[in-house]
Amino acid sequence: MPEPVLLKLDVQGFQAHILHDGERMLSRSLAVVLAACVEPLCGSQAEFLDVSLELRDSDFRYAGKLDLSFGDDGRVLPFDAQLVA
């Protein structure tokens, strides 16, 4: 696979597992687009803060969001976060 890589993670709550097992791919990536949730939609889903801290340990930093929407109750709906190395 040619480098650099843009990694898109939209894995319905399995981000932490993918990041843990995908260190080689992550090390080849310059940017990550992460499907993120401020609050988990199901019990096993990782929150954005937890996943972003794990990415920070791999020298990625939060660079913004692609979109942001709110539910009828005012809660932030899932969004795409950009992180760069």
KEGUTOR-846658 format. One record per atom (N, C-alpha, C, CB): residue number from 1; residue in one letter; chain; atom name; x, y, z. Coordinates in steps of 0.02 Angstrom, whole numbers, plus 50000, padded with zeros to 5 digits. Each point is the difference from the previous one (the first is absolute). Glycine has a CB too. Layout:
+-----+------+-----+------+-------+-------+-------+
| seq | type | mol | atom |  east | north |    up |
+-----+------+-----+------+-------+-------+-------+
| NUM |    a |   A |   CA |     X |     Y |     Z |
...
+-----+------+-----+------+-------+-------+-------+
***
This chain:
+-----+------+-----+------+-------+-------+-------+
| seq | type | mol | atom |  east | north |    up |
+-----+------+-----+------+-------+-------+-------+
|   1 |    m |   A |    N | 50042 | 49942 | 50000 |
|   1 |    m |   A |   CA | 49958 | 50058 | 50000 |
|   1 |    m |   A |    C | 50045 | 50062 | 50000 |
|   1 |    m |   A |   CB | 49907 | 49938 | 50061 |
|   2 |    p |   A |    N | 50080 | 50109 | 49894 |
|   2 |    p |   A |   CA | 50040 | 50061 | 49998 |
|   2 |    p |   A |    C | 49989 | 50042 | 50062 |
|   2 |    p |   A |   CB | 49996 | 49999 | 49875 |
|   3 |    e |   A |    N | 50054 | 50039 | 50143 |
|   3 |    e |   A |   CA | 49994 | 50046 | 50057 |
|   3 |    e |   A |    C | 49998 | 50070 | 49974 |
|   3 |    e |   A |   CB | 50060 | 49920 | 50077 |
|   4 |    p |   A |    N | 49915 | 50129 | 49958 |
|   4 |    p |   A |   CA | 49968 | 49997 | 50065 |
|   4 |    p |   A |    C | 49928 | 49975 | 49996 |
|   4 |    p |   A |   CB | 50074 | 50093 | 50038 |
|   5 |    v |   A |    N | 49900 | 49888 | 50018 |
|   5 |    v |   A |   CA | 49934 | 49970 | 50004 |
|   5 |    v |   A |    C | 49953 | 50046 | 50040 |
|   5 |    v |   A |   CB | 50051 | 49885 | 49992 |
|   6 |    l |   A |    N | 49887 | 50121 | 49983 |
|   6 |    l |   A |   CA | 49946 | 50030 | 50038 |
|   6 |    l |   A |    C | 49958 | 49942 | 50025 |
|   6 |    l |   A |   CB | 49999 | 50110 | 49932 |
|   7 |    l |   A |    N | 49995 | 49883 | 50132 |
|   7 |    l |   A |   CA | 49964 | 49944 | 50031 |
|   7 |    l |   A |    C | 49931 | 50022 | 50022 |
|   7 |    l |   A |   CB | 50109 | 49948 | 50037 |
|   8 |    k |   A |    N | 49839 | 50019 | 49939 |
|   8 |    k |   A |   CA | 49931 | 50015 | 50020 |
|   8 |    k |   A |    C | 49977 | 49944 | 50045 |
|   8 |    k |   A |   CB | 49976 | 50063 | 49892 |
|   9 |    l |   A |    N | 50006 | 49955 | 50170 |
|   9 |    l |   A |   CA | 49975 | 49951 | 50048 |
|   9 |    l |   A |    C | 49926 | 50012 | 50014 |
|   9 |    l |   A |   CB | 50115 | 49991 | 50052 |
|  10 |    d |   A |    N | 49844 | 49965 | 49925 |
|  10 |    d |   A |   CA | 49928 | 50002 | 50012 |
|  10 |    d |   A |    C | 49979 | 49928 | 50014 |
|  10 |    d |   A |   CB | 49980 | 50103 | 49925 |
|  11 |    v |   A |    N | 50032 | 49876 | 50137 |
|  11 |    v |   A |   CA | 49995 | 49929 | 50017 |
|  11 |    v |   A |    C | 49952 | 49987 | 50058 |
|  11 |    v |   A |   CB | 50116 | 49985 | 49959 |
|  12 |    q |   A |    N | 49836 | 50060 | 50050 |
|  12 |    q |   A |   CA | 49946 | 49990 | 50047 |
|  12 |    q |   A |    C | 50021 | 49977 | 50070 |
|  12 |    q |   A |   CB | 49931 | 49974 | 49903 |
|  13 |    g |   A |    N | 50117 | 50063 | 50126 |
|  13 |    g |   A |   CA | 50019 | 49986 | 50069 |
|  13 |    g |   A |    C | 50061 | 49956 | 50009 |
|  13 |    g |   A |   CB | 49883 | 50012 | 50025 |
|  14 |    f |   A |    N | 50145 | 49964 | 49921 |
|  14 |    f |   A |   CA | 50059 | 49957 | 50007 |
|  14 |    f |   A |    C | 50065 | 50038 | 49986 |
|  14 |    f |   A |   CB | 49929 | 49903 | 49966 |
|  15 |    q |   A |    N | 50070 | 50164 | 50038 |
|  15 |    q |   A |   CA | 50059 | 50040 | 49986 |
|  15 |    q |   A |    C | 50059 | 49980 | 50043 |
|  15 |    q |   A |   CB | 49926 | 50093 | 49969 |
|  16 |    a |   A |    N | 50063 | 49897 | 50095 |
|  16 |    a |   A |   CA | 50056 | 49983 | 50045 |
|  16 |    a |   A |    C | 50032 | 49934 | 49980 |
|  16 |    a |   A |   CB | 49943 | 50062 | 50093 |
|  17 |    h |   A |    N | 50017 | 49889 | 49888 |
|  17 |    h |   A |   CA | 50027 | 49935 | 49978 |
|  17 |    h |   A |    C | 50040 | 50008 | 49935 |
|  17 |    h |   A |   CB | 49903 | 49942 | 50055 |
|  18 |    i |   A |    N | 50070 | 50096 | 49899 |
|  18 |    i |   A |   CA | 50034 | 50011 | 49936 |
|  18 |    i |   A |    C | 50066 | 50036 | 50011 |
|  18 |    i |   A |   CB | 49889 | 50004 | 49940 |
|  19 |    l |   A |    N | 50111 | 50048 | 50101 |
|  19 |    l |   A |   CA | 50061 | 50038 | 50012 |
|  19 |    l |   A |    C | 50053 | 49957 | 50035 |
|  19 |    l |   A |   CB | 49932 | 50104 | 50008 |
|  20 |    h |   A |    N | 50047 | 49855 | 50038 |
|  20 |    h |   A |   CA | 50047 | 49957 | 50036 |
|  20 |    h |   A |    C | 50033 | 49950 | 49953 |
|  20 |    h |   A |   CB | 49931 | 50013 | 50104 |
|  21 |    d |   A |    N | 50030 | 49957 | 49852 |
|  21 |    d |   A |   CA | 50026 | 49949 | 49954 |
|  21 |    d |   A |    C | 50027 | 50029 | 49935 |
|  21 |    d |   A |   CB | 49920 | 49920 | 50050 |
|  22 |    g |   A |    N | 50067 | 50144 | 49937 |
|  22 |    g |   A |   CA | 50020 | 50029 | 49936 |
|  22 |    g |   A |    C | 50057 | 50050 | 50005 |
|  22 |    g |   A |   CB | 49885 | 49983 | 49964 |
|  23 |    e |   A |    N | 50161 | 50006 | 50082 |
|  23 |    e |   A |   CA | 50055 | 50048 | 50010 |
|  23 |    e |   A |    C | 50041 | 50011 | 49937 |
|  23 |    e |   A |   CB | 50004 | 49966 | 50120 |
|  24 |    r |   A |    N | 50007 | 49981 | 49841 |
|  24 |    r |   A |   CA | 50041 | 50007 | 49940 |
|  24 |    r |   A |    C | 49966 | 50047 | 49950 |
|  24 |    r |   A |   CB | 50045 | 49883 | 50017 |
|  25 |    m |   A |    N | 49890 | 50108 | 49972 |
|  25 |    m |   A |   CA | 49964 | 50044 | 49954 |
|  25 |    m |   A |    C | 49999 | 50071 | 50027 |
|  25 |    m |   A |   CB | 49929 | 49903 | 49961 |
|  26 |    l |   A |    N | 50060 | 50104 | 50103 |
|  26 |    l |   A |   CA | 49998 | 50066 | 50031 |
|  26 |    l |   A |    C | 50068 | 50036 | 49992 |
|  26 |    l |   A |   CB | 49914 | 49959 | 50082 |
|  27 |    s |   A |    N | 50140 | 50004 | 49924 |
|  27 |    s |   A |   CA | 50066 | 50031 | 49993 |
|  27 |    s |   A |    C | 50014 | 50024 | 49929 |
|  27 |    s |   A |   CB | 50040 | 49926 | 50091 |
|  28 |    r |   A |    N | 49922 | 50049 | 49860 |
|  28 |    r |   A |   CA | 50009 | 50021 | 49930 |
|  28 |    r |   A |    C | 49952 | 50056 | 49982 |
|  28 |    r |   A |   CB | 50036 | 49885 | 49971 |
|  29 |    s |   A |    N | 49921 | 50134 | 50074 |
|  29 |    s |   A |   CA | 49947 | 50050 | 49986 |
|  29 |    s |   A |    C | 50022 | 50070 | 50021 |
|  29 |    s |   A |   CB | 49914 | 49911 | 50015 |
|  30 |    l |   A |    N | 50066 | 50137 | 49944 |
|  30 |    l |   A |   CA | 50011 | 50071 | 50017 |
|  30 |    l |   A |    C | 49938 | 50031 | 50030 |
|  30 |    l |   A |   CB | 50084 | 50008 | 49908 |
|  31 |    a |   A |    N | 49859 | 49962 | 50079 |
|  31 |    a |   A |   CA | 49937 | 50027 | 50026 |
|  31 |    a |   A |    C | 49950 | 49944 | 50012 |
|  31 |    a |   A |   CB | 50021 | 50108 | 49939 |
|  32 |    v |   A |    N | 49934 | 49904 | 50108 |
|  32 |    v |   A |   CA | 49946 | 49953 | 50016 |
|  32 |    v |   A |    C | 49935 | 50039 | 50001 |
|  32 |    v |   A |   CB | 50077 | 49926 | 50068 |
|  33 |    v |   A |    N | 49873 | 50047 | 49898 |
|  33 |    v |   A |   CA | 49931 | 50024 | 50006 |
|  33 |    v |   A |    C | 49964 | 49949 | 50042 |
|  33 |    v |   A |   CB | 50002 | 50063 | 49887 |
|  34 |    l |   A |    N | 49974 | 49958 | 50170 |
|  34 |    l |   A |   CA | 49972 | 49955 | 50050 |
|  34 |    l |   A |    C | 49926 | 50013 | 50008 |
|  34 |    l |   A |   CB | 50110 | 49994 | 50059 |
|  35 |    a |   A |    N | 49848 | 49956 | 49929 |
|  35 |    a |   A |   CA | 49929 | 50005 | 50016 |
|  35 |    a |   A |    C | 49995 | 49997 | 50075 |
|  35 |    a |   A |   CB | 49962 | 49945 | 49890 |
|  36 |    a |   A |    N | 50016 | 50110 | 50140 |
|  36 |    a |   A |   CA | 50005 | 50008 | 50073 |
|  36 |    a |   A |    C | 49933 | 50013 | 50032 |
|  36 |    a |   A |   CB | 50114 | 50044 | 49984 |
|  37 |    c |   A |    N | 49881 | 49936 | 50079 |
|  37 |    c |   A |   CA | 49941 | 50012 | 50041 |
|  37 |    c |   A |    C | 50022 | 50033 | 50065 |
|  37 |    c |   A |   CB | 49939 | 49901 | 49949 |
|  38 |    v |   A |    N | 50026 | 50152 | 50070 |
|  38 |    v |   A |   CA | 50014 | 50031 | 50065 |
|  38 |    v |   A |    C | 49973 | 49955 | 50055 |
|  38 |    v |   A |   CB | 49996 | 50115 | 49949 |
|  39 |    e |   A |    N | 49947 | 49855 | 50039 |
|  39 |    e |   A |   CA | 49970 | 49952 | 50046 |
|  39 |    e |   A |    C | 49991 | 49934 | 49963 |
|  39 |    e |   A |   CB | 49941 | 50092 | 50066 |
|  40 |    p |   A |    N | 50077 | 49852 | 49964 |
|  40 |    p |   A |   CA | 49992 | 49936 | 49965 |
|  40 |    p |   A |    C | 49927 | 49987 | 49982 |
|  40 |    p |   A |   CB | 50099 | 49955 | 50062 |
|  41 |    l |   A |    N | 49891 | 50017 | 49878 |
|  41 |    l |   A |   CA | 49933 | 49982 | 49978 |
|  41 |    l |   A |    C | 49981 | 49931 | 50026 |
|  41 |    l |   A |   CB | 50015 | 50070 | 49897 |
|  42 |    c |   A |    N | 50034 | 49890 | 50121 |
|  42 |    c |   A |   CA | 49987 | 49935 | 50030 |
|  42 |    c |   A |    C | 50053 | 49989 | 50054 |
|  42 |    c |   A |   CB | 49948 | 49953 | 49893 |
|  43 |    g |   A |    N | 50043 | 49998 | 50149 |
|  43 |    g |   A |   CA | 50042 | 49990 | 50058 |
|  43 |    g |   A |    C | 50074 | 49989 | 49986 |
|  43 |    g |   A |   CB | 49902 | 49953 | 50051 |
|  44 |    s |   A |    N | 50115 | 50017 | 49892 |
|  44 |    s |   A |   CA | 50070 | 49984 | 49987 |
|  44 |    s |   A |    C | 50035 | 50053 | 49958 |
|  44 |    s |   A |   CB | 49970 | 49880 | 50007 |
|  45 |    q |   A |    N | 49995 | 50171 | 49971 |
|  45 |    q |   A |   CA | 50029 | 50050 | 49955 |
|  45 |    q |   A |    C | 50045 | 50048 | 50038 |
|  45 |    q |   A |   CB | 49900 | 49990 | 49926 |
|  46 |    a |   A |    N | 50159 | 50022 | 50047 |
|  46 |    a |   A |   CA | 50047 | 50046 | 50030 |
|  46 |    a |   A |    C | 49979 | 50072 | 49988 |
|  46 |    a |   A |   CB | 50092 | 49916 | 49984 |
|  47 |    e |   A |    N | 49920 | 50127 | 50065 |
|  47 |    e |   A |   CA | 49986 | 50071 | 49992 |
|  47 |    e |   A |    C | 50057 | 50034 | 49963 |
|  47 |    e |   A |   CB | 49931 | 50000 | 50106 |
|  48 |    f |   A |    N | 50053 | 50057 | 49863 |
|  48 |    f |   A |   CA | 50050 | 50037 | 49962 |
|  48 |    f |   A |    C | 50061 | 50017 | 50042 |
|  48 |    f |   A |   CB | 49908 | 50047 | 49931 |
|  49 |    l |   A |    N | 50082 | 49974 | 50131 |
|  49 |    l |   A |   CA | 50056 | 50019 | 50042 |
|  49 |    l |   A |    C | 50049 | 49942 | 50009 |
|  49 |    l |   A |   CB | 49926 | 50081 | 50059 |
|  50 |    d |   A |    N | 50048 | 49860 | 49954 |
|  50 |    d |   A |   CA | 50043 | 49941 | 50010 |
|  50 |    d |   A |    C | 50040 | 49983 | 49938 |
|  50 |    d |   A |   CB | 49919 | 49957 | 50083 |
|  51 |    v |   A |    N | 50048 | 50044 | 49859 |
|  51 |    v |   A |   CA | 50034 | 49982 | 49938 |
|  51 |    v |   A |    C | 50050 | 50055 | 49981 |
|  51 |    v |   A |   CB | 49899 | 49935 | 49962 |
|  52 |    s |   A |    N | 50083 | 50128 | 50047 |
|  52 |    s |   A |   CA | 50047 | 50054 | 49983 |
|  52 |    s |   A |    C | 50062 | 49999 | 50045 |
|  52 |    s |   A |   CB | 49903 | 50069 | 49960 |
|  53 |    l |   A |    N | 50089 | 49912 | 50103 |
|  53 |    l |   A |   CA | 50058 | 49993 | 50044 |
|  53 |    l |   A |    C | 50046 | 49944 | 49977 |
|  53 |    l |   A |   CB | 49932 | 50045 | 50095 |
|  54 |    e |   A |    N | 50038 | 49900 | 49882 |
|  54 |    e |   A |   CA | 50041 | 49945 | 49974 |
|  54 |    e |   A |    C | 50037 | 50021 | 49937 |
|  54 |    e |   A |   CB | 49919 | 49918 | 50049 |
|  55 |    l |   A |    N | 50047 | 50121 | 49908 |
|  55 |    l |   A |   CA | 50034 | 50025 | 49940 |
|  55 |    l |   A |    C | 50054 | 50051 | 50018 |
|  55 |    l |   A |   CB | 49895 | 49982 | 49935 |
|  56 |    r |   A |    N | 50095 | 50056 | 50117 |
|  56 |    r |   A |   CA | 50052 | 50047 | 50023 |
|  56 |    r |   A |    C | 50063 | 49963 | 50020 |
|  56 |    r |   A |   CB | 49911 | 50080 | 50039 |
|  57 |    d |   A |    N | 50081 | 49862 | 49991 |
|  57 |    d |   A |   CA | 50058 | 49959 | 50018 |
|  57 |    d |   A |    C | 50039 | 49978 | 49939 |
|  57 |    d |   A |   CB | 49938 | 49960 | 50101 |
|  58 |    s |   A |    N | 50030 | 50041 | 49841 |
|  58 |    s |   A |   CA | 50033 | 49983 | 49936 |
|  58 |    s |   A |    C | 50018 | 50064 | 49962 |
|  58 |    s |   A |   CB | 49937 | 49891 | 49994 |
|  59 |    d |   A |    N | 50067 | 50165 | 50041 |
|  59 |    d |   A |   CA | 50022 | 50065 | 49973 |
|  59 |    d |   A |    C | 49951 | 50031 | 49950 |
|  59 |    d |   A |   CB | 50114 | 49961 | 50016 |
|  60 |    f |   A |    N | 49821 | 50025 | 49992 |
|  60 |    f |   A |   CA | 49949 | 50034 | 49961 |
|  60 |    f |   A |    C | 49968 | 50053 | 50044 |
|  60 |    f |   A |   CB | 49979 | 49897 | 49929 |
|  61 |    r |   A |    N | 49999 | 50158 | 50040 |
|  61 |    r |   A |   CA | 49966 | 50052 | 50038 |
|  61 |    r |   A |    C | 49936 | 50018 | 49964 |
|  61 |    r |   A |   CB | 50110 | 50045 | 50044 |
|  62 |    y |   A |    N | 49841 | 49975 | 49996 |
|  62 |    y |   A |   CA | 49935 | 50019 | 49974 |
|  62 |    y |   A |    C | 50007 | 50063 | 49958 |
|  62 |    y |   A |   CB | 49942 | 49948 | 50100 |
|  63 |    a |   A |    N | 50029 | 50051 | 49839 |
|  63 |    a |   A |   CA | 50007 | 50056 | 49954 |
|  63 |    a |   A |    C | 49932 | 50029 | 49980 |
|  63 |    a |   A |   CB | 50106 | 49950 | 49959 |
|  64 |    g |   A |    N | 49839 | 50024 | 50066 |
|  64 |    g |   A |   CA | 49935 | 50027 | 49984 |
|  64 |    g |   A |    C | 49950 | 49946 | 49983 |
|  64 |    g |   A |   CB | 50056 | 50103 | 49959 |
|  65 |    k |   A |    N | 49885 | 49920 | 50021 |
|  65 |    k |   A |   CA | 49946 | 49954 | 49984 |
|  65 |    k |   A |    C | 49975 | 50014 | 49929 |
|  65 |    k |   A |   CB | 49967 | 49992 | 50122 |
|  66 |    l |   A |    N | 50005 | 49958 | 49848 |
|  66 |    l |   A |   CA | 49972 | 50008 | 49933 |
|  66 |    l |   A |    C | 49928 | 50024 | 50002 |
|  66 |    l |   A |   CB | 50077 | 49911 | 49958 |
|  67 |    d |   A |    N | 49888 | 50069 | 50094 |
|  67 |    d |   A |   CA | 49930 | 50019 | 50006 |
|  67 |    d |   A |    C | 49980 | 49995 | 50073 |
|  67 |    d |   A |   CB | 49974 | 49961 | 49883 |
|  68 |    l |   A |    N | 49972 | 50072 | 50136 |
|  68 |    l |   A |   CA | 49976 | 49995 | 50068 |
|  68 |    l |   A |    C | 49925 | 50014 | 50000 |
|  68 |    l |   A |   CB | 50112 | 50036 | 50047 |
|  69 |    s |   A |    N | 49850 | 49916 | 49979 |
|  69 |    s |   A |   CA | 49928 | 50006 | 50003 |
|  69 |    s |   A |    C | 49976 | 49984 | 50070 |
|  69 |    s |   A |   CB | 49989 | 49969 | 49879 |
|  70 |    f |   A |    N | 49954 | 50056 | 50137 |
|  70 |    f |   A |   CA | 49971 | 49990 | 50066 |
|  70 |    f |   A |    C | 49933 | 49964 | 49994 |
|  70 |    f |   A |   CB | 50058 | 50103 | 50043 |
|  71 |    g |   A |    N | 49928 | 49853 | 50005 |
|  71 |    g |   A |   CA | 49935 | 49966 | 50002 |
|  71 |    g |   A |    C | 49947 | 50047 | 50028 |
|  71 |    g |   A |   CB | 50058 | 49890 | 50014 |
|  72 |    d |   A |    N | 49880 | 50087 | 49985 |
|  72 |    d |   A |   CA | 49945 | 50039 | 50026 |
|  72 |    d |   A |    C | 50008 | 50017 | 50074 |
|  72 |    d |   A |   CB | 49926 | 49946 | 49916 |
|  73 |    d |   A |    N | 50112 | 50012 | 50120 |
|  73 |    d |   A |   CA | 50011 | 50011 | 50071 |
|  73 |    d |   A |    C | 50061 | 50044 | 50014 |
|  73 |    d |   A |   CB | 49947 | 49890 | 50022 |
|  74 |    g |   A |    N | 50087 | 50134 | 49924 |
|  74 |    g |   A |   CA | 50058 | 50044 | 50008 |
|  74 |    g |   A |    C | 50066 | 49964 | 50004 |
|  74 |    g |   A |   CB | 49925 | 50077 | 50056 |
|  75 |    r |   A |    N | 50075 | 49857 | 49945 |
|  75 |    r |   A |   CA | 50063 | 49963 | 50004 |
|  75 |    r |   A |    C | 50035 | 50000 | 49933 |
|  75 |    r |   A |   CB | 49953 | 49928 | 50091 |
|  76 |    v |   A |    N | 50114 | 50071 | 49912 |
|  76 |    v |   A |   CA | 50040 | 49996 | 49939 |
|  76 |    v |   A |    C | 49993 | 49931 | 49969 |
|  76 |    v |   A |   CB | 50082 | 50086 | 50045 |
|  77 |    l |   A |    N | 49900 | 49912 | 49890 |
|  77 |    l |   A |   CA | 49995 | 49937 | 49964 |
|  77 |    l |   A |    C | 50070 | 49979 | 49977 |
|  77 |    l |   A |   CB | 49881 | 50028 | 49963 |
|  78 |    p |   A |    N | 50127 | 49909 | 50017 |
|  78 |    p |   A |   CA | 50066 | 49977 | 49975 |
|  78 |    p |   A |    C | 50024 | 50047 | 49944 |
|  78 |    p |   A |   CB | 49971 | 49881 | 50029 |
|  79 |    f |   A |    N | 50095 | 50128 | 49969 |
|  79 |    f |   A |   CA | 50031 | 50046 | 49952 |
|  79 |    f |   A |    C | 50067 | 49971 | 49977 |
|  79 |    f |   A |   CB | 49943 | 50099 | 50054 |
|  80 |    d |   A |    N | 50084 | 49930 | 49892 |
|  80 |    d |   A |   CA | 50066 | 49980 | 49975 |
|  80 |    d |   A |    C | 50052 | 50049 | 50026 |
|  80 |    d |   A |   CB | 49948 | 49948 | 49896 |
|  81 |    a |   A |    N | 50099 | 50027 | 50143 |
|  81 |    a |   A |   CA | 50054 | 50041 | 50027 |
|  81 |    a |   A |    C | 50063 | 49989 | 49957 |
|  81 |    a |   A |   CB | 49951 | 49993 | 50118 |
|  82 |    q |   A |    N | 50087 | 50060 | 49873 |
|  82 |    q |   A |   CA | 50063 | 49996 | 49963 |
|  82 |    q |   A |    C | 50058 | 50003 | 50051 |
|  82 |    q |   A |   CB | 49948 | 50055 | 49897 |
|  83 |    l |   A |    N | 50099 | 49899 | 50095 |
|  83 |    l |   A |   CA | 50060 | 50000 | 50041 |
|  83 |    l |   A |    C | 50060 | 49995 | 49952 |
|  83 |    l |   A |   CB | 49940 | 49945 | 50101 |
|  84 |    v |   A |    N | 50112 | 50091 | 49914 |
|  84 |    v |   A |   CA | 50059 | 50000 | 49956 |
|  84 |    v |   A |    C | 50063 | 49983 | 50040 |
|  84 |    v |   A |   CB | 49946 | 50086 | 49926 |
|  85 |    a |   A |    N | 50101 | 49884 | 50040 |
|  85 |    a |   A |   CA | 50064 | 49981 | 50032 |
|  85 |    a |   A |    C | 50047 | 50060 | 49998 |
|  85 |    a |   A |   CB | 49985 | 49880 | 49966 |
+-----+------+-----+------+-------+-------+-------+
***
